[in-house]
Amino acid sequence: MHLHILGICGTFMGGLALIARAAGHKVTGCDAGVYPPMSTQLAEQGIELIEGFGAEQLALKPDLYVIGNVVSRGNPLMEAILESGARYVSGPQWLGDNILPDAHVLAVAGTHGKTTTSSMLAWVLEAAGMAPNFLIGGVAQDLHVSARYDPARRPFVIEADEYDTAFFDKRSKFVHYRPRTAILNNLEYDHADIFPDLAAIETQFHHLVRTIPGSGRIIRPAQSDALDRVIARGCWSDTVTFGPDGQWQASAPDADGAFGVVRAGKAAGTVRWNLTGEHNRMNALAALAAAEHVGVPVEQGIDALTRFAGVKRRMELRGTVNGVKVYDDFAHHPTAIATTLEGLRRQVGASRILAVLEPRSNTMKLGTMAARLPQALADADLVFCFGANAGKHALGWNPGEVLAPLGERASSYDDIGALVDAVAKAARPGDQVLVMSNGGFGGIHGKLLDALQAGR
């Protein structure tokens, strides 16, 4: 079957393309501004990429158009598809109908930590010899790719996003996955462009809970009012809790970041790794509980996590120049910003942290959570915020006003060059520069390293 994928360079749709290719389908695709790294991965697999969404692509005559959620009404190719009566389906539904039915799906949902927890879980199964299939919104350094598929393998780890499926299907993506093992990692308000309030997201999470069989397992934090409300609507599966007061617990880390794992009141072993922050310890507990559900002993899972190298763009050290370290992190929600900074502060002690933030997500651009930023950034010694004053990434609020509670510690810029110069001038040996954005941020990491090298 020939599939033509609209929005193919997104992490999810690009991963889906690789899976479809591995399943034996002919795959082509298009996107606006075909870009790496996904374009590189796809080209290496012999997948033809077309720039833009021109209606002339109807001439390809695929058997099915697979639609990503970046496509909306008014898109010229989508309008031509609708006029022609051609067959089309959303990416999540195609995956749910054609790839996942025979799999043991391990879905990782939650406002934060989906990519990291999915990567941890896939790595634990990989280390256990299960060679799992997976579709993850990032690249774990141990796994090398974001998606993999072998129809002979039953475990399938998937990052289960609550964002809507497509312009014609406003349910969350994860309702199509029908997992047997589901991690509900946390639940806070996000995606203000899609959901009016937290209750609306809770409804989608309960739709997910309704699809899990009685023999399945739900893994959730012991303390979460939002998830309490979700489960109270009805639950038909075994539920396992993690975190303080949970069935799975983590001891406080030692000076090197190692922490003990306690399962059902009994010590199970110690994870020794380089990752920081309480959030990653919670991610690890959830991954261990999920892996146990498919037969991986906890001791074996702990050993695998000790060798887990992390995920690109999650506290990824991009370089060190003249004693200044520059990190890249995906954090963009206030809770994720706060936990990332907390983890780095615990690791570096009294060393200065220079936080460089691009509020790029739709929720942050709308300003729904802007008031929480000063508290979220409290662990930073200096804060540099980028807010474009025009274009698709323009903010609907004033960073200078919002960050005023931080006083002289905070400054804002609408020009990346000026921001880079300011950070480079402020930095001194021993500083930690933490860049946080869910986008490319104009290649700021390389620009910062160059500026530091030049002594600007």
C-alpha positions in Angstrom: 0.0 0.0 0.0 1.2 3.5 -0.8 0.8 6.0 2.0 1.3 9.7 1.5 1.9 11.5 4.9 1.0 15.1 5.4 3.2 16.7 8.1 5.9 14.1 7.8 8.7 15.9 9.5 7.1 16.2 12.9 8.5 13.8 15.4 5.3 11.6 15.7 4.5 11.6 12.0 8.1 11.0 11.0 8.3 8.1 13.4 5.1 6.7 12.0 6.6 7.0 8.5 9.6 4.9 9.6 7.2 2.3 11.1 5.0 2.1 8.0 8.1 1.6 5.8 9.3 -1.2 8.1 5.9 -2.7 7.9 6.3 -3.0 4.1 4.4 0.0 2.8 5.6 2.5 0.2 5.8 5.8 2.0 6.0 9.4 0.6 5.3 12.6 2.5 5.3 16.3 2.6 5.8 19.2 5.0 6.4 22.9 5.1 10.1 23.5 5.4 11.3 20.0 5.2 13.9 20.0 7.9 16.4 17.8 9.7 17.0 15.7 11.8 13.8 13.9 10.8 14.2 14.7 7.1 17.6 13.0 7.3 16.3 9.9 9.0 13.5 9.6 6.4 15.8 10.1 3.4 18.1 7.4 4.7 15.1 5.0 4.6 14.4 5.9 0.9 11.3 7.9 1.8 10.6 10.7 -0.8 9.9 14.1 0.8 8.1 16.9 -1.0 8.4 20.5 0.1 5.0 22.1 0.9 1.4 21.1 0.6 0.7 21.7 -3.1 -2.6 20.3 -4.5 -0.5 18.8 -7.4 0.5 16.0 -5.0 -2.9 14.4 -5.8 -1.1 13.1 -8.9 0.8 10.7 -6.7 -2.4 8.7 -6.4 -1.6 7.0 -3.1 -3.9 4.4 -1.6 -4.3 6.5 1.5 -3.4 9.9 2.8 -2.3 10.0 6.5 -3.0 13.3 8.1 -0.9 14.9 10.8 -2.4 17.4 13.3 -0.4 20.3 11.8 -2.8 20.2 8.9 -5.9 22.3 9.1 -8.7 23.4 6.8 -7.4 25.7 4.2 -4.3 23.6 3.6 -4.3 23.4 -0.2 -3.5 19.7 -0.4 -6.1 18.8 2.3 -8.7 20.8 0.4 -7.9 19.0 -2.8 -8.1 15.6 -0.9 -11.6 16.5 0.4 -12.8 17.7 -3.0 -11.5 14.5 -4.7 -13.1 12.1 -2.2 -9.8 10.4 -1.7 -9.3 8.2 1.4 -7.6 9.8 4.4 -7.1 8.9 8.1 -5.3 10.5 11.0 -1.8 9.3 11.9 -2.8 8.0 15.4 -5.8 6.1 14.0 -3.7 4.5 11.2 -1.2 3.4 13.8 -3.9 2.1 16.1 -5.7 0.2 13.4 -2.8 -1.3 11.5 0.2 -1.7 13.8 -0.9 -1.9 17.4 -3.7 -4.5 17.5 -1.3 -7.5 17.9 1.1 -5.6 20.2 1.4 -5.4 24.0 1.2 -1.6 24.0 3.0 0.2 26.8 1.8 3.8 26.7 3.4 6.7 28.6 1.0 9.6 29.1 1.3 12.8 31.3 1.9 16.5 31.1 5.6 16.1 31.7 8.3 13.5 31.2 6.7 11.4 28.5 9.7 11.3 26.2 12.2 10.6 29.0 10.0 7.9 30.7 9.3 6.2 27.3 13.0 6.2 26.5 13.8 4.7 30.0 11.1 2.0 29.5 12.2 1.1 26.0 15.8 0.9 27.1 14.9 -1.4 30.1 13.1 -3.7 27.7 16.0 -3.5 25.2 18.5 -4.4 27.9 16.3 -7.3 28.9 16.6 -8.8 25.4 13.0 -8.0 24.3 14.0 -5.7 21.4 10.8 -3.7 21.8 9.2 -1.6 19.1 8.7 2.0 20.0 7.6 5.4 18.9 9.0 8.2 21.1 9.1 12.0 20.7 12.9 12.2 21.1 16.0 10.2 20.6 17.4 8.2 23.5 21.2 8.0 23.2 21.1 4.3 23.9 18.4 3.5 21.2 19.8 5.9 18.5 16.5 6.4 16.8 13.0 7.7 17.8 11.0 4.8 16.2 11.5 1.2 15.4 9.3 -1.6 14.2 9.6 -5.4 13.7 6.3 -7.2 13.4 7.7 -10.2 15.1 8.2 -8.3 18.3 5.1 -7.9 20.6 6.1 -5.1 23.1 5.5 -1.6 21.7 6.4 1.4 23.8 4.7 4.6 22.7 4.7 8.2 23.9 1.0 8.8 24.5 0.2 12.5 23.8 -3.0 14.2 25.0 -2.8 16.7 22.1 -5.7 16.4 19.7 -5.5 13.8 16.9 -6.4 15.9 13.7 -8.5 18.7 12.6 -11.4 16.2 12.0 -10.8 14.2 15.3 -10.5 16.4 18.4 -10.0 13.4 20.7 -6.5 13.0 22.2 -4.1 11.0 20.2 -3.7 8.3 22.9 -7.4 7.1 22.7 -6.3 5.3 19.5 -3.5 3.2 21.2 -5.5 0.8 23.4 -2.6 0.0 25.8 -2.3 -2.9 28.2 0.2 -1.1 30.3 -0.3 2.6 30.8 1.8 5.1 32.7 -0.2 8.2 33.8 2.9 10.1 34.8 1.3 13.3 36.0 -1.6 15.6 35.0 -1.6 19.4 34.9 -3.2 22.0 32.8 -1.5 22.5 29.4 -2.4 23.0 25.7 -4.5 26.1 26.3 -5.0 26.3 22.6 -6.9 23.0 22.7 -8.4 22.6 26.2 -10.5 25.2 28.0 -9.5 23.9 31.5 -8.0 21.0 33.4 -11.3 19.2 33.6 -11.4 18.8 29.8 -8.0 17.1 29.9 -9.1 14.9 32.7 -12.0 13.7 30.5 -9.5 12.7 27.8 -7.4 10.8 30.3 -10.5 8.9 31.4 -11.2 8.0 27.8 -7.8 6.4 27.8 -8.5 4.6 31.1 -11.7 3.2 29.6 -9.7 1.4 26.9 -7.3 -0.5 29.2 -8.4 -4.2 29.7 -9.0 -5.8 33.1 -5.7 -7.7 32.8 -3.9 -4.4 32.1 -2.0 -2.2 34.5 -2.3 1.5 35.2 0.8 3.1 36.8 0.3 6.5 38.5 1.8 8.8 41.1 0.4 8.2 44.6 -0.3 11.9 45.0 -2.2 13.6 42.3 -5.6 15.2 42.8 -6.2 15.4 39.0 -5.5 11.7 38.5 -7.6 10.9 41.6 -10.5 12.5 39.8 -9.8 10.6 36.6 -9.7 7.2 38.4 -12.8 8.1 40.4 -14.8 8.2 37.2 -14.2 4.5 36.8 -11.3 2.1 36.7 -11.3 -1.5 35.5 -7.6 -2.4 35.7 -4.9 -3.1 38.3 -3.5 0.2 39.6 0.1 0.6 40.8 1.3 3.8 42.5 4.8 5.3 42.7 6.4 8.2 44.6 6.0 9.1 48.3 3.5 6.8 49.9 3.4 4.7 46.7 4.0 1.0 46.2 7.2 2.0 44.4 9.4 4.6 46.2 12.8 6.2 45.8 15.1 7.1 48.6 16.8 10.5 48.7 19.8 10.7 46.3 23.3 10.7 47.7 26.0 13.2 46.7 26.5 11.4 43.4 22.8 11.2 42.5 22.4 7.5 43.3 19.1 6.5 44.8 17.5 3.4 46.3 14.4 1.7 44.9 11.9 0.4 47.3 9.1 -1.9 46.0 6.2 -3.0 48.3 8.2 -1.9 51.3 11.3 -3.9 50.4 14.6 -2.5 49.1 15.1 -3.7 45.5 18.4 -2.1 44.6 20.2 1.2 43.8 20.2 3.2 40.6 23.5 4.9 39.9 23.4 7.4 37.1 24.2 11.0 35.9 20.6 12.2 35.6 19.4 14.9 37.9 16.1 15.9 39.6 13.3 14.3 41.6 11.3 14.2 38.3 13.7 11.7 36.8 13.6 9.5 39.9 9.8 9.4 39.5 10.2 8.7 35.8 12.5 5.8 36.7 10.0 4.3 39.2 7.2 4.4 36.6 9.4 2.8 34.0 10.4 0.0 36.4 6.8 -0.7 37.3 5.8 -0.9 33.6 8.7 -3.1 32.7 7.7 -5.5 35.5 4.3 -5.8 34.0 5.8 -7.4 30.9 8.1 -9.7 32.9 11.3 -7.7 33.6 12.4 -8.3 37.2 13.0 -5.1 39.1 16.6 -5.9 39.8 17.2 -6.3 36.1 15.4 -3.0 35.4 17.5 -1.2 37.9 20.7 -2.5 36.3 19.5 -1.2 32.9 18.7 2.2 34.3 22.2 2.5 35.8 23.4 2.3 32.2 20.8 4.7 30.8 22.6 7.5 29.0 19.7 9.9 28.8 17.7 11.6 26.0 18.8 14.3 23.5 17.5 17.7 24.5 16.9 16.6 28.1 19.7 18.3 30.1 22.0 17.6 27.1 25.4 19.1 27.5 26.1 20.9 24.2 29.6 22.1 25.0 32.0 23.7 27.5 34.0 26.8 26.6 36.4 28.6 29.0 34.8 26.8 32.0 31.2 27.7 31.0 28.9 24.7 30.3 25.9 25.1 27.9 23.0 22.7 28.3 20.0 22.1 26.1 16.7 21.1 27.6 13.1 20.8 26.3 11.5 22.3 29.4 8.8 24.8 28.6 5.9 24.3 31.1 6.5 26.1 34.4 6.5 22.8 36.3 9.1 21.3 34.0 11.2 24.5 34.2 11.2 24.4 38.0 12.1 20.7 38.3 14.9 21.0 35.7 16.4 23.9 37.5 16.0 22.1 40.8 17.9 19.1 39.5 20.7 21.2 38.1 21.0 23.2 41.3 21.3 20.0 43.3 24.1 18.9 41.0 26.1 22.1 40.8 25.6 23.5 44.3 26.6 27.2 44.6 27.7 27.6 40.9 25.8 30.2 39.0 22.9 29.1 36.8 22.1 31.3 33.8 18.6 30.3 32.5 17.9 31.2 28.9 14.2 30.7 28.1 12.1 30.7 24.9 8.4 30.5 25.8 7.5 28.9 22.5 4.6 26.4 23.2 1.1 27.6 22.3 0.2 27.6 26.0 3.2 29.8 26.9 2.7 32.1 24.0 -0.9 32.7 25.0 0.3 33.6 28.5 -1.9 31.2 30.3 0.8 30.2 32.7 3.1 33.2 32.4 2.4 34.3 36.0 4.0 31.1 37.3 7.3 31.8 35.6 9.0 33.9 38.3 8.5 31.1 40.8 9.5 28.4 38.3 12.8 30.3 37.6 13.6 31.0 41.3 16.6 28.6 41.3 18.4 30.6 38.5 20.9 33.3 39.3 20.2 35.1 36.0 17.3 34.8 33.6 17.4 35.7 29.9 13.9 35.5 28.2 13.4 35.6 24.4 10.1 37.0 23.2 9.6 37.7 19.6 7.5 40.8 19.0 6.2 39.6 15.6 5.6 36.4 13.6 4.2 33.1 14.5 6.3 32.8 17.7 5.2 36.3 19.0 4.2 36.4 22.7 0.8 37.7 23.8 2.4 39.1 27.0 5.3 41.3 28.1 8.2 39.3 29.5 9.6 42.3 31.2 6.4 42.8 33.2 5.9 39.2 34.0 9.5 38.6 35.2 9.6 41.9 37.2 9.4 40.0 40.5 12.9 38.6 39.8 14.2 42.2 39.7 17.6 42.7 38.1 18.2 39.0 37.8 15.9 38.9 34.7 16.1 40.5 31.3 14.2 40.1 28.1 15.1 40.3 24.4 13.3 40.2 21.1 16.5 39.7 19.1 18.5 36.4 19.4 21.8 38.1 18.5 21.3 40.6 21.4 20.4 37.8 23.7 23.4 35.8 22.8 25.7 38.8 23.4 24.1 39.5 26.8 24.6 35.9 28.0 28.1 35.7 26.7 29.1 39.0 28.4 27.5 37.8 31.7 29.0 34.3 31.8 32.1 33.6 33.7 34.1 30.4 34.4 32.1 27.9 36.4 28.7 29.1 35.2 26.0 26.7 33.9 24.0 28.1 31.0 20.7 26.2 30.8 18.8 26.8 27.5 15.1 25.8 27.7 12.8 25.6 24.7 10.6 23.1 22.9 11.9 24.3 19.5 15.2 25.0 17.8 15.5 28.5 19.3 17.2 29.8 16.2 20.3 27.6 16.7 21.1 29.5 19.9 23.3 26.8 21.4 25.9 26.9 18.7 25.8 30.7 18.7 26.3 30.9 22.4 29.3 28.5 22.2 30.8 30.5 19.4 30.3 33.8 21.3 31.9 32.3 24.4 34.8 31.1 22.4 35.2 34.5 20.8 35.2 36.1 24.2 32.3 38.5 23.5 
